């Protein structure tokens, strides 16, 4: 196991290990490779949380593909998503001829992705699907679902492997529950 931040008391419990992440992402890559054969695949990463997952995922996709990124922020006063989004960074290409696969770190209420999908649909991609590393279905407040899911998790605030708490912990090589009682 990695020693990164081993003694940080805010890391309550590791719930997905490096090996589990690696194995599941290989499976997702194989599935996407099968499904997108002969398609014009464009992976759109939703920053910032997607960056570690996406970089491992594309190295398991055995197809020609392109990537782009969007950085959106949900307008909110609390930790709960509002679904109203502020586009901090938009795409740099026209997606109208692409089979778009959105890459997300975690699907929580779904409100951010619901708004983002509606926006991307107006740009007329060939197809639009969602791949999320983590899914917290118990928190869903929209009808949005992911076509590819790495792991379904319980309602805990998680960190690591790209996911942050106040911009820290993205460098953990595993997924852990954040200790909110410290
Ligand atoms: P929602 O689906 O509620 O609109 O928002 C999803 C976004 O909220 C995710 O992309 C992520 O940035 C953030 N989020 C939701 N749950 C968690 C969590 O457990 N840990 C972290 N680090 N971010 C989360």
Boltz pocket constraint, residues with backbone or C-beta under 6 A from the ligand:
constraints:
  - pocket:
      binder: B
      contacts: [[A, 49], [A, 74], [A, 80], [A, 81], [A, 82], [A, 83], [A, 104], [A, 105], [A, 106], [A, 107], [A, 108], [A, 109], [A, 110], [A, 111], [A, 112], [A, 113], [A, 156], [A, 157], [A, 158], [A, 159], [A, 163], [A, 164], [A, 165]]
      max_distance: 6.0
